[in-house]
Amino acid sequence: MLDKLKQKITQLIAAYESEKAECDRLRTELDKAVSLNRTYEQQIIELERQIDNQRLAGAFLNGDNKESKKKIDRLIKEIDKCISLMEG
């Protein structure tokens, strides 16, 4: 009976160690995924900025003054917001 108990405890410890290793592996995988997600979010922000710049440049080249003014106003608002955040 004591041998069976020892065997069960050994099995339980082995199962625990296995699950702990799996948890560590999954935690590492999650950290990598979160980091990759942050990288992609930054790339999206940069690409959106590039798109806005291209649209603004296109508006100037095409002579679309109303669209150009809207873009400039929006950019000025964004700059003002950034300045206020830096001051605050």
PDB file of N, CA, C and O in Angstrom, chain B, residues numbered from 101:
ATOM      1  N   MET B 101       0.817  -1.191   0.000  1.00  0.00           N
ATOM      2  CA  MET B 101       0.000   0.000   0.000  1.00  0.00           C
ATOM      3  C   MET B 101       0.867   1.263   0.000  1.00  0.00           C
ATOM      4  O   MET B 101       0.572   2.216  -0.721  1.00  0.00           O
ATOM      5  N   LEU B 102       1.912   1.273   0.789  1.00  0.00           N
ATOM      6  CA  LEU B 102       2.806   2.414   0.842  1.00  0.00           C
ATOM      7  C   LEU B 102       3.515   2.616  -0.498  1.00  0.00           C
ATOM      8  O   LEU B 102       3.743   3.746  -0.929  1.00  0.00           O
ATOM      9  N   ASP B 103       3.859   1.497  -1.153  1.00  0.00           N
ATOM     10  CA  ASP B 103       4.504   1.586  -2.460  1.00  0.00           C
ATOM     11  C   ASP B 103       3.566   2.205  -3.494  1.00  0.00           C
ATOM     12  O   ASP B 103       3.993   2.999  -4.332  1.00  0.00           O
ATOM     13  N   LYS B 104       2.305   1.842  -3.429  1.00  0.00           N
ATOM     14  CA  LYS B 104       1.323   2.428  -4.356  1.00  0.00           C
ATOM     15  C   LYS B 104       1.202   3.932  -4.121  1.00  0.00           C
ATOM     16  O   LYS B 104       1.119   4.712  -5.070  1.00  0.00           O
ATOM     17  N   LEU B 105       1.194   4.325  -2.870  1.00  0.00           N
ATOM     18  CA  LEU B 105       1.100   5.740  -2.531  1.00  0.00           C
ATOM     19  C   LEU B 105       2.321   6.496  -3.049  1.00  0.00           C
ATOM     20  O   LEU B 105       2.185   7.583  -3.610  1.00  0.00           O
ATOM     21  N   LYS B 106       3.514   5.926  -2.865  1.00  0.00           N
ATOM     22  CA  LYS B 106       4.735   6.536  -3.384  1.00  0.00           C
ATOM     23  C   LYS B 106       4.676   6.656  -4.906  1.00  0.00           C
ATOM     24  O   LYS B 106       5.067   7.673  -5.481  1.00  0.00           O
ATOM     25  N   GLN B 107       4.183   5.607  -5.538  1.00  0.00           N
ATOM     26  CA  GLN B 107       4.072   5.601  -7.003  1.00  0.00           C
ATOM     27  C   GLN B 107       3.096   6.689  -7.466  1.00  0.00           C
ATOM     28  O   GLN B 107       3.373   7.401  -8.431  1.00  0.00           O
ATOM     29  N   LYS B 108       1.980   6.814  -6.794  1.00  0.00           N
ATOM     30  CA  LYS B 108       0.989   7.838  -7.153  1.00  0.00           C
ATOM     31  C   LYS B 108       1.559   9.246  -6.952  1.00  0.00           C
ATOM     32  O   LYS B 108       1.336  10.137  -7.771  1.00  0.00           O
ATOM     33  N   ILE B 109       2.294   9.435  -5.858  1.00  0.00           N
ATOM     34  CA  ILE B 109       2.904  10.741  -5.591  1.00  0.00           C
ATOM     35  C   ILE B 109       3.937  11.061  -6.664  1.00  0.00           C
ATOM     36  O   ILE B 109       4.016  12.196  -7.135  1.00  0.00           O
ATOM     37  N   THR B 110       4.715  10.084  -7.045  1.00  0.00           N
ATOM     38  CA  THR B 110       5.717  10.271  -8.103  1.00  0.00           C
ATOM     39  C   THR B 110       5.036  10.637  -9.421  1.00  0.00           C
ATOM     40  O   THR B 110       5.498  11.523 -10.140  1.00  0.00           O
ATOM     41  N   GLN B 111       3.937   9.949  -9.732  1.00  0.00           N
ATOM     42  CA  GLN B 111       3.187  10.256 -10.953  1.00  0.00           C
ATOM     43  C   GLN B 111       2.605  11.676 -10.887  1.00  0.00           C
ATOM     44  O   GLN B 111       2.619  12.412 -11.874  1.00  0.00           O
ATOM     45  N   LEU B 112       2.105  12.034  -9.733  1.00  0.00           N
ATOM     46  CA  LEU B 112       1.521  13.366  -9.547  1.00  0.00           C
ATOM     47  C   LEU B 112       2.584  14.454  -9.713  1.00  0.00           C
ATOM     48  O   LEU B 112       2.332  15.480 -10.344  1.00  0.00           O
ATOM     49  N   ILE B 113       3.753  14.230  -9.152  1.00  0.00           N
ATOM     50  CA  ILE B 113       4.854  15.189  -9.284  1.00  0.00           C
ATOM     51  C   ILE B 113       5.281  15.298 -10.743  1.00  0.00           C
ATOM     52  O   ILE B 113       5.536  16.399 -11.230  1.00  0.00           O
ATOM     53  N   ALA B 114       5.361  14.180 -11.439  1.00  0.00           N
ATOM     54  CA  ALA B 114       5.743  14.186 -12.859  1.00  0.00           C
ATOM     55  C   ALA B 114       4.701  14.932 -13.690  1.00  0.00           C
ATOM     56  O   ALA B 114       5.051  15.697 -14.588  1.00  0.00           O
ATOM     57  N   ALA B 115       3.434  14.710 -13.392  1.00  0.00           N
ATOM     58  CA  ALA B 115       2.370  15.409 -14.120  1.00  0.00           C
ATOM     59  C   ALA B 115       2.443  16.902 -13.845  1.00  0.00           C
ATOM     60  O   ALA B 115       2.267  17.710 -14.757  1.00  0.00           O
ATOM     61  N   TYR B 116       2.702  17.279 -12.591  1.00  0.00           N
ATOM     62  CA  TYR B 116       2.832  18.691 -12.231  1.00  0.00           C
ATOM     63  C   TYR B 116       3.991  19.335 -12.983  1.00  0.00           C
ATOM     64  O   TYR B 116       3.841  20.419 -13.547  1.00  0.00           O
ATOM     65  N   GLU B 117       5.134  18.680 -12.993  1.00  0.00           N
ATOM     66  CA  GLU B 117       6.310  19.215 -13.689  1.00  0.00           C
ATOM     67  C   GLU B 117       6.040  19.364 -15.181  1.00  0.00           C
ATOM     68  O   GLU B 117       6.462  20.340 -15.801  1.00  0.00           O
ATOM     69  N   SER B 118       5.349  18.413 -15.742  1.00  0.00           N
ATOM     70  CA  SER B 118       5.004  18.473 -17.163  1.00  0.00           C
ATOM     71  C   SER B 118       4.084  19.665 -17.452  1.00  0.00           C
ATOM     72  O   SER B 118       4.293  20.400 -18.418  1.00  0.00           O
ATOM     73  N   GLU B 119       3.084  19.846 -16.620  1.00  0.00           N
ATOM     74  CA  GLU B 119       2.145  20.960 -16.794  1.00  0.00           C
ATOM     75  C   GLU B 119       2.833  22.306 -16.567  1.00  0.00           C
ATOM     76  O   GLU B 119       2.538  23.290 -17.245  1.00  0.00           O
ATOM     77  N   LYS B 120       3.748  22.331 -15.606  1.00  0.00           N
ATOM     78  CA  LYS B 120       4.490  23.560 -15.342  1.00  0.00           C
ATOM     79  C   LYS B 120       5.358  23.928 -16.544  1.00  0.00           C
ATOM     80  O   LYS B 120       5.429  25.096 -16.928  1.00  0.00           O
ATOM     81  N   ALA B 121       6.009  22.945 -17.128  1.00  0.00           N
ATOM     82  CA  ALA B 121       6.833  23.192 -18.313  1.00  0.00           C
ATOM     83  C   ALA B 121       5.965  23.688 -19.470  1.00  0.00           C
ATOM     84  O   ALA B 121       6.358  24.601 -20.196  1.00  0.00           O
ATOM     85  N   GLU B 122       4.803  23.094 -19.638  1.00  0.00           N
ATOM     86  CA  GLU B 122       3.881  23.528 -20.701  1.00  0.00           C
ATOM     87  C   GLU B 122       3.409  24.955 -20.450  1.00  0.00           C
ATOM     88  O   GLU B 122       3.314  25.752 -21.383  1.00  0.00           O
ATOM     89  N   CYS B 123       3.117  25.278 -19.204  1.00  0.00           N
ATOM     90  CA  CYS B 123       2.694  26.636 -18.839  1.00  0.00           C
ATOM     91  C   CYS B 123       3.807  27.635 -19.151  1.00  0.00           C
ATOM     92  O   CYS B 123       3.541  28.706 -19.697  1.00  0.00           O
ATOM     93  N   ASP B 124       5.046  27.297 -18.812  1.00  0.00           N
ATOM     94  CA  ASP B 124       6.181  28.172 -19.110  1.00  0.00           C
ATOM     95  C   ASP B 124       6.344  28.366 -20.612  1.00  0.00           C
ATOM     96  O   ASP B 124       6.600  29.476 -21.079  1.00  0.00           O
ATOM     97  N   ARG B 125       6.195  27.280 -21.363  1.00  0.00           N
ATOM     98  CA  ARG B 125       6.306  27.363 -22.821  1.00  0.00           C
ATOM     99  C   ARG B 125       5.222  28.268 -23.395  1.00  0.00           C
ATOM    100  O   ARG B 125       5.492  29.101 -24.260  1.00  0.00           O
ATOM    101  N   LEU B 126       3.997  28.099 -22.910  1.00  0.00           N
ATOM    102  CA  LEU B 126       2.890  28.917 -23.386  1.00  0.00           C
ATOM    103  C   LEU B 126       3.054  30.381 -22.989  1.00  0.00           C
ATOM    104  O   LEU B 126       2.707  31.276 -23.759  1.00  0.00           O
ATOM    105  N   ARG B 127       3.574  30.624 -21.808  1.00  0.00           N
ATOM    106  CA  ARG B 127       3.820  31.995 -21.356  1.00  0.00           C
ATOM    107  C   ARG B 127       4.855  32.673 -22.260  1.00  0.00           C
ATOM    108  O   ARG B 127       4.694  33.833 -22.642  1.00  0.00           O
ATOM    109  N   THR B 128       5.908  31.942 -22.594  1.00  0.00           N
ATOM    110  CA  THR B 128       6.932  32.473 -23.497  1.00  0.00           C
ATOM    111  C   THR B 128       6.339  32.751 -24.873  1.00  0.00           C
ATOM    112  O   THR B 128       6.617  33.782 -25.484  1.00  0.00           O
ATOM    113  N   GLU B 129       5.527  31.830 -25.346  1.00  0.00           N
ATOM    114  CA  GLU B 129       4.875  32.011 -26.649  1.00  0.00           C
ATOM    115  C   GLU B 129       3.953  33.232 -26.623  1.00  0.00           C
ATOM    116  O   GLU B 129       3.904  33.994 -27.588  1.00  0.00           O
ATOM    117  N   LEU B 130       3.228  33.416 -25.526  1.00  0.00           N
ATOM    118  CA  LEU B 130       2.344  34.573 -25.387  1.00  0.00           C
ATOM    119  C   LEU B 130       3.150  35.866 -25.386  1.00  0.00           C
ATOM    120  O   LEU B 130       2.763  36.835 -26.039  1.00  0.00           O
ATOM    121  N   ASP B 131       4.258  35.891 -24.667  1.00  0.00           N
ATOM    122  CA  ASP B 131       5.104  37.087 -24.632  1.00  0.00           C
ATOM    123  C   ASP B 131       5.598  37.442 -26.027  1.00  0.00           C
ATOM    124  O   ASP B 131       5.622  38.614 -26.403  1.00  0.00           O
ATOM    125  N   LYS B 132       5.991  36.436 -26.789  1.00  0.00           N
ATOM    126  CA  LYS B 132       6.446  36.676 -28.170  1.00  0.00           C
ATOM    127  C   LYS B 132       5.309  37.232 -29.021  1.00  0.00           C
ATOM    128  O   LYS B 132       5.511  38.154 -29.812  1.00  0.00           O
ATOM    129  N   ALA B 133       4.123  36.673 -28.857  1.00  0.00           N
ATOM    130  CA  ALA B 133       2.965  37.131 -29.626  1.00  0.00           C
ATOM    131  C   ALA B 133       2.601  38.570 -29.272  1.00  0.00           C
ATOM    132  O   ALA B 133       2.274  39.362 -30.156  1.00  0.00           O
ATOM    133  N   VAL B 134       2.655  38.907 -27.997  1.00  0.00           N
ATOM    134  CA  VAL B 134       2.351  40.273 -27.562  1.00  0.00           C
ATOM    135  C   VAL B 134       3.374  41.241 -28.149  1.00  0.00           C
ATOM    136  O   VAL B 134       3.015  42.319 -28.624  1.00  0.00           O
ATOM    137  N   SER B 135       4.631  40.858 -28.116  1.00  0.00           N
ATOM    138  CA  SER B 135       5.693  41.705 -28.672  1.00  0.00           C
ATOM    139  C   SER B 135       5.502  41.888 -30.178  1.00  0.00           C
ATOM    140  O   SER B 135       5.642  42.995 -30.699  1.00  0.00           O
ATOM    141  N   LEU B 136       5.188  40.815 -30.858  1.00  0.00           N
ATOM    142  CA  LEU B 136       4.952  40.885 -32.297  1.00  0.00           C
ATOM    143  C   LEU B 136       3.744  41.758 -32.597  1.00  0.00           C
ATOM    144  O   LEU B 136       3.754  42.519 -33.564  1.00  0.00           O
ATOM    145  N   ASN B 137       2.706  41.657 -31.781  1.00  0.00           N
ATOM    146  CA  ASN B 137       1.515  42.479 -31.946  1.00  0.00           C
ATOM    147  C   ASN B 137       1.858  43.955 -31.811  1.00  0.00           C
ATOM    148  O   ASN B 137       1.374  44.778 -32.588  1.00  0.00           O
ATOM    149  N   ARG B 138       2.690  44.298 -30.830  1.00  0.00           N
ATOM    150  CA  ARG B 138       3.115  45.693 -30.654  1.00  0.00           C
ATOM    151  C   ARG B 138       3.868  46.186 -31.885  1.00  0.00           C
ATOM    152  O   ARG B 138       3.668  47.312 -32.342  1.00  0.00           O
ATOM    153  N   THR B 139       4.727  45.337 -32.407  1.00  0.00           N
ATOM    154  CA  THR B 139       5.489  45.695 -33.606  1.00  0.00           C
ATOM    155  C   THR B 139       4.541  45.960 -34.772  1.00  0.00           C
ATOM    156  O   THR B 139       4.698  46.942 -35.497  1.00  0.00           O
ATOM    157  N   TYR B 140       3.563  45.086 -34.948  1.00  0.00           N
ATOM    158  CA  TYR B 140       2.597  45.269 -36.035  1.00  0.00           C
ATOM    159  C   TYR B 140       1.759  46.528 -35.834  1.00  0.00           C
ATOM    160  O   TYR B 140       1.449  47.227 -36.799  1.00  0.00           O
ATOM    161  N   GLU B 141       1.390  46.818 -34.588  1.00  0.00           N
ATOM    162  CA  GLU B 141       0.628  48.040 -34.326  1.00  0.00           C
ATOM    163  C   GLU B 141       1.436  49.274 -34.712  1.00  0.00           C
ATOM    164  O   GLU B 141       0.894  50.216 -35.288  1.00  0.00           O
ATOM    165  N   GLN B 142       2.722  49.273 -34.398  1.00  0.00           N
ATOM    166  CA  GLN B 142       3.585  50.395 -34.772  1.00  0.00           C
ATOM    167  C   GLN B 142       3.716  50.502 -36.293  1.00  0.00           C
ATOM    168  O   GLN B 142       3.736  51.602 -36.845  1.00  0.00           O
ATOM    169  N   GLN B 143       3.802  49.363 -36.956  1.00  0.00           N
ATOM    170  CA  GLN B 143       3.879  49.377 -38.421  1.00  0.00           C
ATOM    171  C   GLN B 143       2.590  49.938 -39.018  1.00  0.00           C
ATOM    172  O   GLN B 143       2.632  50.697 -39.987  1.00  0.00           O
ATOM    173  N   ILE B 144       1.466  49.574 -38.452  1.00  0.00           N
ATOM    174  CA  ILE B 144       0.177  50.078 -38.936  1.00  0.00           C
ATOM    175  C   ILE B 144       0.112  51.590 -38.773  1.00  0.00           C
ATOM    176  O   ILE B 144      -0.309  52.306 -39.682  1.00  0.00           O
ATOM    177  N   ILE B 145       0.530  52.066 -37.612  1.00  0.00           N
ATOM    178  CA  ILE B 145       0.524  53.516 -37.367  1.00  0.00           C
ATOM    179  C   ILE B 145       1.407  54.218 -38.388  1.00  0.00           C
ATOM    180  O   ILE B 145       1.013  55.239 -38.952  1.00  0.00           O
ATOM    181  N   GLU B 146       2.594  53.681 -38.627  1.00  0.00           N
ATOM    182  CA  GLU B 146       3.523  54.291 -39.585  1.00  0.00           C
ATOM    183  C   GLU B 146       2.944  54.258 -41.001  1.00  0.00           C
ATOM    184  O   GLU B 146       3.054  55.238 -41.737  1.00  0.00           O
ATOM    185  N   LEU B 147       2.338  53.151 -41.379  1.00  0.00           N
ATOM    186  CA  LEU B 147       1.747  53.051 -42.716  1.00  0.00           C
ATOM    187  C   LEU B 147       0.570  54.010 -42.876  1.00  0.00           C
ATOM    188  O   LEU B 147       0.396  54.607 -43.938  1.00  0.00           O
ATOM    189  N   GLU B 148      -0.234  54.160 -41.832  1.00  0.00           N
ATOM    190  CA  GLU B 148      -1.349  55.110 -41.887  1.00  0.00           C
ATOM    191  C   GLU B 148      -0.823  56.532 -42.042  1.00  0.00           C
ATOM    192  O   GLU B 148      -1.401  57.341 -42.766  1.00  0.00           O
ATOM    193  N   ARG B 149       0.274  56.828 -41.358  1.00  0.00           N
ATOM    194  CA  ARG B 149       0.887  58.152 -41.486  1.00  0.00           C
ATOM    195  C   ARG B 149       1.388  58.365 -42.918  1.00  0.00           C
ATOM    196  O   ARG B 149       1.219  59.442 -43.491  1.00  0.00           O
ATOM    197  N   GLN B 150       1.997  57.339 -43.478  1.00  0.00           N
ATOM    198  CA  GLN B 150       2.482  57.442 -44.852  1.00  0.00           C
ATOM    199  C   GLN B 150       1.323  57.627 -45.837  1.00  0.00           C
ATOM    200  O   GLN B 150       1.434  58.395 -46.793  1.00  0.00           O
ATOM    201  N   ILE B 151       0.229  56.930 -45.603  1.00  0.00           N
ATOM    202  CA  ILE B 151      -0.954  57.077 -46.463  1.00  0.00           C
ATOM    203  C   ILE B 151      -1.477  58.504 -46.386  1.00  0.00           C
ATOM    204  O   ILE B 151      -1.791  59.112 -47.409  1.00  0.00           O
ATOM    205  N   ASP B 152      -1.572  59.038 -45.165  1.00  0.00           N
ATOM    206  CA  ASP B 152      -2.033  60.419 -44.996  1.00  0.00           C
ATOM    207  C   ASP B 152      -1.122  61.392 -45.740  1.00  0.00           C
ATOM    208  O   ASP B 152      -1.589  62.320 -46.402  1.00  0.00           O
ATOM    209  N   ASN B 153       0.189  61.163 -45.619  1.00  0.00           N
ATOM    210  CA  ASN B 153       1.131  62.037 -46.320  1.00  0.00           C
ATOM    211  C   ASN B 153       0.960  61.940 -47.830  1.00  0.00           C
ATOM    212  O   ASN B 153       1.024  62.951 -48.530  1.00  0.00           O
ATOM    213  N   GLN B 154       0.745  60.744 -48.326  1.00  0.00           N
ATOM    214  CA  GLN B 154       0.550  60.558 -49.766  1.00  0.00           C
ATOM    215  C   GLN B 154      -0.738  61.238 -50.230  1.00  0.00           C
ATOM    216  O   GLN B 154      -0.772  61.857 -51.293  1.00  0.00           O
ATOM    217  N   ARG B 155      -1.773  61.120 -49.442  1.00  0.00           N
ATOM    218  CA  ARG B 155      -3.039  61.778 -49.794  1.00  0.00           C
ATOM    219  C   ARG B 155      -2.872  63.293 -49.803  1.00  0.00           C
ATOM    220  O   ARG B 155      -3.367  63.976 -50.700  1.00  0.00           O
ATOM    221  N   LEU B 156      -2.177  63.807 -48.808  1.00  0.00           N
ATOM    222  CA  LEU B 156      -1.949  65.246 -48.739  1.00  0.00           C
ATOM    223  C   LEU B 156      -1.122  65.710 -49.932  1.00  0.00           C
ATOM    224  O   LEU B 156      -1.441  66.720 -50.560  1.00  0.00           O
ATOM    225  N   ALA B 157      -0.071  64.979 -50.239  1.00  0.00           N
ATOM    226  CA  ALA B 157       0.760  65.326 -51.395  1.00  0.00           C
ATOM    227  C   ALA B 157      -0.064  65.249 -52.676  1.00  0.00           C
ATOM    228  O   ALA B 157       0.054  66.107 -53.551  1.00  0.00           O
ATOM    229  N   GLY B 158      -0.888  64.232 -52.778  1.00  0.00           N
ATOM    230  CA  GLY B 158      -1.748  64.100 -53.966  1.00  0.00           C
ATOM    231  C   GLY B 158      -2.735  65.246 -54.073  1.00  0.00           C
ATOM    232  O   GLY B 158      -3.015  65.723 -55.172  1.00  0.00           O
ATOM    233  N   ALA B 159      -3.261  65.690 -52.948  1.00  0.00           N
ATOM    234  CA  ALA B 159      -4.211  66.808 -52.965  1.00  0.00           C
ATOM    235  C   ALA B 159      -3.520  68.077 -53.452  1.00  0.00           C
ATOM    236  O   ALA B 159      -4.114  68.857 -54.197  1.00  0.00           O
ATOM    237  N   PHE B 160      -2.277  68.291 -53.042  1.00  0.00           N
ATOM    238  CA  PHE B 160      -1.545  69.463 -53.501  1.00  0.00           C
ATOM    239  C   PHE B 160      -1.234  69.369 -54.990  1.00  0.00           C
ATOM    240  O   PHE B 160      -1.339  70.356 -55.719  1.00  0.00           O
ATOM    241  N   LEU B 161      -0.855  68.187 -55.430  1.00  0.00           N
ATOM    242  CA  LEU B 161      -0.500  68.010 -56.838  1.00  0.00           C
ATOM    243  C   LEU B 161      -1.718  68.148 -57.741  1.00  0.00           C
ATOM    244  O   LEU B 161      -1.612  68.640 -58.865  1.00  0.00           O
ATOM    245  N   ASN B 162      -2.857  67.719 -57.255  1.00  0.00           N
ATOM    246  CA  ASN B 162      -4.071  67.773 -58.059  1.00  0.00           C
ATOM    247  C   ASN B 162      -4.772  69.122 -57.962  1.00  0.00           C
ATOM    248  O   ASN B 162      -5.735  69.373 -58.687  1.00  0.00           O
ATOM    249  N   GLY B 163      -4.307  69.975 -57.091  1.00  0.00           N
ATOM    250  CA  GLY B 163      -4.905  71.300 -56.951  1.00  0.00           C
ATOM    251  C   GLY B 163      -6.244  71.293 -56.251  1.00  0.00           C
ATOM    252  O   GLY B 163      -7.025  72.230 -56.414  1.00  0.00           O
ATOM    253  N   ASP B 164      -6.530  70.270 -55.480  1.00  0.00           N
ATOM    254  CA  ASP B 164      -7.787  70.166 -54.739  1.00  0.00           C
ATOM    255  C   ASP B 164      -7.647  70.968 -53.445  1.00  0.00           C
ATOM    256  O   ASP B 164      -7.250  70.433 -52.410  1.00  0.00           O
ATOM    257  N   ASN B 165      -7.976  72.250 -53.520  1.00  0.00           N
ATOM    258  CA  ASN B 165      -7.742  73.144 -52.390  1.00  0.00           C
ATOM    259  C   ASN B 165      -8.594  72.803 -51.171  1.00  0.00           C
ATOM    260  O   ASN B 165      -8.096  72.871 -50.047  1.00  0.00           O
ATOM    261  N   LYS B 166      -9.851  72.442 -51.353  1.00  0.00           N
ATOM    262  CA  LYS B 166     -10.705  72.109 -50.208  1.00  0.00           C
ATOM    263  C   LYS B 166     -10.146  70.902 -49.460  1.00  0.00           C
ATOM    264  O   LYS B 166     -10.067  70.899 -48.232  1.00  0.00           O
ATOM    265  N   GLU B 167      -9.764  69.890 -50.210  1.00  0.00           N
ATOM    266  CA  GLU B 167      -9.200  68.692 -49.581  1.00  0.00           C
ATOM    267  C   GLU B 167      -7.874  69.021 -48.905  1.00  0.00           C
ATOM    268  O   GLU B 167      -7.588  68.523 -47.817  1.00  0.00           O
ATOM    269  N   SER B 168      -7.079  69.845 -49.538  1.00  0.00           N
ATOM    270  CA  SER B 168      -5.791  70.245 -48.952  1.00  0.00           C
ATOM    271  C   SER B 168      -6.005  70.986 -47.645  1.00  0.00           C
ATOM    272  O   SER B 168      -5.304  70.728 -46.666  1.00  0.00           O
ATOM    273  N   LYS B 169      -6.953  71.892 -47.614  1.00  0.00           N
ATOM    274  CA  LYS B 169      -7.230  72.655 -46.391  1.00  0.00           C
ATOM    275  C   LYS B 169      -7.713  71.733 -45.275  1.00  0.00           C
ATOM    276  O   LYS B 169      -7.319  71.897 -44.120  1.00  0.00           O
ATOM    277  N   LYS B 170      -8.558  70.771 -45.612  1.00  0.00           N
ATOM    278  CA  LYS B 170      -9.040  69.822 -44.608  1.00  0.00           C
ATOM    279  C   LYS B 170      -7.880  69.033 -44.018  1.00  0.00           C
ATOM    280  O   LYS B 170      -7.789  68.850 -42.804  1.00  0.00           O
ATOM    281  N   LYS B 171      -6.998  68.570 -44.892  1.00  0.00           N
ATOM    282  CA  LYS B 171      -5.857  67.785 -44.432  1.00  0.00           C
ATOM    283  C   LYS B 171      -4.944  68.627 -43.550  1.00  0.00           C
ATOM    284  O   LYS B 171      -4.490  68.174 -42.500  1.00  0.00           O
ATOM    285  N   ILE B 172      -4.684  69.841 -43.979  1.00  0.00           N
ATOM    286  CA  ILE B 172      -3.815  70.726 -43.201  1.00  0.00           C
ATOM    287  C   ILE B 172      -4.443  71.031 -41.849  1.00  0.00           C
ATOM    288  O   ILE B 172      -3.758  71.011 -40.827  1.00  0.00           O
ATOM    289  N   ASP B 173      -5.733  71.312 -41.838  1.00  0.00           N
ATOM    290  CA  ASP B 173      -6.427  71.573 -40.567  1.00  0.00           C
ATOM    291  C   ASP B 173      -6.338  70.368 -39.623  1.00  0.00           C
ATOM    292  O   ASP B 173      -6.104  70.519 -38.424  1.00  0.00           O
ATOM    293  N   ARG B 174      -6.529  69.184 -40.182  1.00  0.00           N
ATOM    294  CA  ARG B 174      -6.458  67.970 -39.374  1.00  0.00           C
ATOM    295  C   ARG B 174      -5.041  67.777 -38.826  1.00  0.00           C
ATOM    296  O   ARG B 174      -4.865  67.413 -37.664  1.00  0.00           O
ATOM    297  N   LEU B 175      -4.044  68.020 -39.663  1.00  0.00           N
ATOM    298  CA  LEU B 175      -2.659  67.888 -39.209  1.00  0.00           C
ATOM    299  C   LEU B 175      -2.330  68.911 -38.127  1.00  0.00           C
ATOM    300  O   LEU B 175      -1.643  68.593 -37.156  1.00  0.00           O
ATOM    301  N   ILE B 176      -2.812  70.121 -38.292  1.00  0.00           N
ATOM    302  CA  ILE B 176      -2.577  71.159 -37.282  1.00  0.00           C
ATOM    303  C   ILE B 176      -3.214  70.756 -35.959  1.00  0.00           C
ATOM    304  O   ILE B 176      -2.612  70.941 -34.901  1.00  0.00           O
ATOM    305  N   LYS B 177      -4.425  70.209 -36.008  1.00  0.00           N
ATOM    306  CA  LYS B 177      -5.087  69.756 -34.788  1.00  0.00           C
ATOM    307  C   LYS B 177      -4.278  68.647 -34.110  1.00  0.00           C
ATOM    308  O   LYS B 177      -4.130  68.643 -32.888  1.00  0.00           O
ATOM    309  N   GLU B 178      -3.753  67.701 -34.910  1.00  0.00           N
ATOM    310  CA  GLU B 178      -2.944  66.623 -34.354  1.00  0.00           C
ATOM    311  C   GLU B 178      -1.676  67.177 -33.718  1.00  0.00           C
ATOM    312  O   GLU B 178      -1.273  66.737 -32.642  1.00  0.00           O
ATOM    313  N   ILE B 179      -1.051  68.140 -34.384  1.00  0.00           N
ATOM    314  CA  ILE B 179       0.169  68.748 -33.832  1.00  0.00           C
ATOM    315  C   ILE B 179      -0.157  69.484 -32.539  1.00  0.00           C
ATOM    316  O   ILE B 179       0.576  69.364 -31.557  1.00  0.00           O
ATOM    317  N   ASP B 180      -1.245  70.242 -32.526  1.00  0.00           N
ATOM    318  CA  ASP B 180      -1.657  70.951 -31.314  1.00  0.00           C
ATOM    319  C   ASP B 180      -1.913  69.960 -30.169  1.00  0.00           C
ATOM    320  O   ASP B 180      -1.531  70.208 -29.025  1.00  0.00           O
ATOM    321  N   LYS B 181      -2.547  68.865 -30.485  1.00  0.00           N
ATOM    322  CA  LYS B 181      -2.827  67.855 -29.472  1.00  0.00           C
ATOM    323  C   LYS B 181      -1.521  67.297 -28.905  1.00  0.00           C
ATOM    324  O   LYS B 181      -1.382  67.144 -27.692  1.00  0.00           O
ATOM    325  N   CYS B 182      -0.573  66.999 -29.780  1.00  0.00           N
ATOM    326  CA  CYS B 182       0.728  66.478 -29.332  1.00  0.00           C
ATOM    327  C   CYS B 182       1.438  67.489 -28.447  1.00  0.00           C
ATOM    328  O   CYS B 182       2.015  67.127 -27.422  1.00  0.00           O
ATOM    329  N   ILE B 183       1.397  68.752 -28.839  1.00  0.00           N
ATOM    330  CA  ILE B 183       2.055  69.805 -28.055  1.00  0.00           C
ATOM    331  C   ILE B 183       1.410  69.904 -26.674  1.00  0.00           C
ATOM    332  O   ILE B 183       2.106  70.016 -25.665  1.00  0.00           O
ATOM    333  N   SER B 184       0.077  69.861 -26.634  1.00  0.00           N
ATOM    334  CA  SER B 184      -0.602  69.967 -25.333  1.00  0.00           C
ATOM    335  C   SER B 184      -0.294  68.773 -24.453  1.00  0.00           C
ATOM    336  O   SER B 184      -0.199  68.915 -23.233  1.00  0.00           O
ATOM    337  N   LEU B 185      -0.134  67.590 -25.051  1.00  0.00           N
ATOM    338  CA  LEU B 185       0.205  66.410 -24.273  1.00  0.00           C
ATOM    339  C   LEU B 185       1.634  66.518 -23.723  1.00  0.00           C
ATOM    340  O   LEU B 185       1.914  66.079 -22.608  1.00  0.00           O
ATOM    341  N   MET B 186       2.514  67.096 -24.506  1.00  0.00           N
ATOM    342  CA  MET B 186       3.902  67.254 -24.061  1.00  0.00           C
ATOM    343  C   MET B 186       4.012  68.291 -22.952  1.00  0.00           C
ATOM    344  O   MET B 186       4.846  68.165 -22.056  1.00  0.00           O
ATOM    345  N   GLU B 187       3.175  69.307 -23.014  1.00  0.00           N
ATOM    346  CA  GLU B 187       3.194  70.355 -22.002  1.00  0.00           C
ATOM    347  C   GLU B 187       2.544  69.904 -20.703  1.00  0.00           C
ATOM    348  O   GLU B 187       2.941  70.311 -19.611  1.00  0.00           O
ATOM    349  N   GLY B 188       1.521  69.042 -20.851  1.00  0.00           N
ATOM    350  CA  GLY B 188       0.721  68.661 -19.694  1.00  0.00           C
ATOM    351  C   GLY B 188       1.369  67.659 -18.831  1.00  0.00           C
ATOM    352  O   GLY B 188       0.797  67.253 -17.819  1.00  0.00           O
TER     353      GLY B 188
END
